[in-house]
């Protein structure tokens, strides 16, 4: 991924999260739906795995990343 002049390397999980959110701009995507997208049914999911991936994604994309976290509902990609 390129942002400005800088190349940003994303993991497969970060790409999947980003894709899941930008496919539904303005809509809240639940944590459960994101977990389904990232993990197969046979994988065990850590209780805060989505939060960790989102935190790393925000770090890589910068402070002006357009993700919101409506309390207890999930995540949203803002349409600015």
Buried (B, 14 or more C-beta within 10 A) or exposed (E): EEEEEEEEEBEEBBEBBBEBBEEEEEEBBEBEBBBEBBBEEEEEEEEEBBEEBBEBBBEBBEEEBEBBBEEEEBBBBEEE
